[in-house]
Amino acid sequence: MGYAYSPREYGRVFSPLNVFCAPMPTAFTRFYGKISGLDKKLRLPQSTVKLLREQVATVNGCLYCIDANRAAALTKSEENLSELLEELHRYDTSPLFTPELRAALDYASELARDKRVSPSTFAALSTHYNEREICDIVWVVASEHIYNINNIGLNIGSDGLCQTSKES
């Protein structure tokens, strides 16, 4: 399905489809699709989900995901999402980020980097998010990690999608 869709929509087949999905049974490709489908069931604002995914991909060093997440976010440009993405590298000091978003990004960054979170980071997150929303944040970090590790492990780099979306 991705093979048929991506060339029509984007003029090319994305690297993960060529490198990972093509040699694997189709159940693995469907699993990838289910991950993105589950994002629609999250209670977090989609802009928060997109920022969290971009931050986790950055912490993990997944060039494909950094590029693809940014391109997808900019294509559906919500409010000030493009400004937030530009400032993401300094979310902790930028006035564009609310204390709520900073707490979520701190939590996601620490979890992605250290594979654990300190009690103080969890406490800070808990002042802004309820139990369900915290579970949503954990899901975003964990599911982004799946994409990141697959791509990093297979030496899949950027496909230049963000430049393509900016040129459109």
C-alpha positions as CSV (number, residue, x, y, z in Angstrom):
1,M,0.0,0.0,0.0
2,G,2.8,2.5,0.9
3,Y,4.5,1.6,-2.3
4,A,1.5,2.7,-4.3
5,Y,0.6,5.7,-2.2
6,S,4.0,7.4,-1.6
7,P,5.1,7.8,-5.3
8,R,1.7,9.2,-6.2
9,E,1.6,11.6,-3.3
10,Y,5.3,12.5,-2.9
11,G,6.9,11.4,-6.2
12,R,9.0,8.8,-4.5
13,V,9.0,5.7,-2.3
14,F,10.2,6.6,1.3
15,S,13.4,4.9,2.4
16,P,11.8,2.9,5.3
17,L,9.4,1.4,2.8
18,N,12.3,0.3,0.5
19,V,14.7,-0.8,3.2
20,F,12.5,-2.2,6.1
21,C,9.0,-2.8,4.9
22,A,9.8,-4.4,1.5
23,P,11.7,-7.4,2.7
24,M,9.4,-8.0,5.8
25,P,6.0,-9.7,6.0
26,T,3.1,-7.2,5.4
27,A,2.1,-7.6,9.0
28,F,5.1,-5.4,10.0
29,T,4.0,-2.7,7.6
30,R,0.5,-2.8,8.9
31,F,1.9,-2.5,12.4
32,Y,3.6,0.7,11.4
33,G,0.2,2.0,10.1
34,K,-1.5,1.0,13.3
35,I,1.0,3.1,15.3
36,S,0.2,6.2,13.4
37,G,-3.5,5.4,13.5
38,L,-3.4,5.1,17.3
39,D,-2.1,8.7,17.5
40,K,-5.6,9.8,16.5
41,K,-7.0,8.3,19.7
42,L,-4.7,10.3,21.9
43,R,-6.2,13.1,24.0
44,L,-3.2,15.3,23.6
45,P,-3.4,18.1,21.1
46,Q,-1.9,16.9,17.8
47,S,0.5,19.8,17.8
48,T,1.9,18.5,21.2
49,V,2.2,15.0,19.7
50,K,4.1,16.4,16.7
51,L,6.5,18.4,18.9
52,L,7.1,15.4,21.2
53,R,7.8,13.1,18.2
54,E,10.3,15.6,16.8
55,Q,12.0,16.0,20.1
56,V,12.3,12.2,20.6
57,A,13.7,11.7,17.1
58,T,16.2,14.5,17.7
59,V,17.3,13.0,21.0
60,N,17.7,9.6,19.4
61,G,19.4,11.0,16.3
62,C,17.1,9.6,13.7
63,L,17.6,11.8,10.7
64,Y,14.8,10.3,8.7
65,C,12.3,10.8,11.5
66,I,13.5,14.3,12.2
67,D,12.9,15.1,8.5
68,A,9.6,13.2,8.1
69,N,8.1,14.4,11.4
70,R,8.9,18.1,10.5
71,A,7.6,17.7,6.9
72,A,4.3,16.2,8.1
73,A,3.9,18.8,10.8
74,L,4.6,21.7,8.4
75,T,2.3,20.2,5.7
76,K,-0.7,20.4,8.1
77,S,0.6,23.7,9.6
78,E,-1.4,24.4,12.7
79,E,-1.4,27.7,14.5
80,N,2.2,28.4,15.4
81,L,3.6,24.9,15.0
82,S,6.2,25.9,12.4
83,E,7.5,28.6,14.9
84,L,7.6,26.0,17.7
85,L,9.5,23.5,15.5
86,E,12.1,26.2,14.7
87,E,12.5,27.0,18.4
88,L,12.4,23.4,19.6
89,H,16.1,23.2,20.2
90,R,15.7,25.9,22.8
91,Y,12.3,25.0,24.2
92,D,13.5,25.4,27.7
93,T,14.2,29.1,27.3
94,S,12.0,30.2,24.4
95,P,9.0,32.3,25.3
96,L,6.9,30.4,22.7
97,F,6.7,27.3,24.9
98,T,4.3,27.1,27.8
99,P,5.3,25.6,31.1
100,E,3.0,22.7,30.2
101,L,4.8,22.0,26.9
102,R,8.2,22.4,28.6
103,A,7.3,19.8,31.2
104,A,6.1,17.4,28.4
105,L,9.3,18.0,26.4
106,D,11.5,17.6,29.5
107,Y,9.8,14.3,30.3
108,A,10.0,13.0,26.7
109,S,13.7,14.1,26.4
110,E,14.7,12.4,29.6
111,L,12.8,9.2,28.9
112,A,14.3,9.0,25.4
113,R,17.8,9.8,26.5
114,D,18.0,8.0,29.9
115,K,15.3,5.3,29.4
116,R,14.0,6.5,32.8
117,V,12.7,9.7,34.4
118,S,13.5,11.2,37.7
119,P,10.8,11.7,40.4
120,S,11.2,15.5,40.0
121,T,10.6,15.3,36.2
122,F,7.6,13.1,36.7
123,A,6.3,15.5,39.4
124,A,6.7,18.5,37.1
125,L,4.8,16.7,34.4
126,S,2.0,15.7,36.8
127,T,1.3,19.3,37.6
128,H,0.2,19.9,34.0
129,Y,-1.2,16.5,32.8
130,N,-3.6,13.9,34.1
131,E,-2.9,10.2,34.3
132,R,-4.4,9.5,30.8
133,E,-2.4,12.4,29.2
134,I,0.8,11.1,30.8
135,C,0.1,7.7,29.3
136,D,-0.4,9.4,26.0
137,I,3.0,11.1,26.3
138,V,4.7,7.7,27.2
139,W,3.0,6.2,24.1
140,V,4.3,8.9,21.9
141,V,7.9,8.4,23.2
142,A,7.7,4.6,23.0
143,S,6.2,4.5,19.5
144,E,8.6,7.1,18.1
145,H,11.4,5.1,19.5
146,I,10.3,2.1,17.4
147,Y,10.5,4.2,14.2
148,N,13.8,5.7,15.3
149,I,15.6,2.4,16.2
150,N,14.4,0.7,13.0
151,N,15.7,3.6,10.8
152,I,19.0,4.1,12.7
153,G,19.6,0.3,12.8
154,L,19.2,0.2,9.0
155,N,21.3,3.3,8.3
156,I,18.2,5.1,6.9
157,G,19.0,8.8,6.8
158,S,16.9,11.9,5.8
159,D,14.9,11.6,2.6
160,G,14.9,15.4,2.2
161,L,11.1,15.5,2.8
162,C,11.2,18.8,4.7
163,Q,12.9,20.6,1.9
164,T,10.3,19.2,-0.4
165,S,7.4,20.4,1.8
166,K,8.9,23.8,2.1
167,E,9.3,24.1,-1.7
168,S,5.6,23.1,-2.4
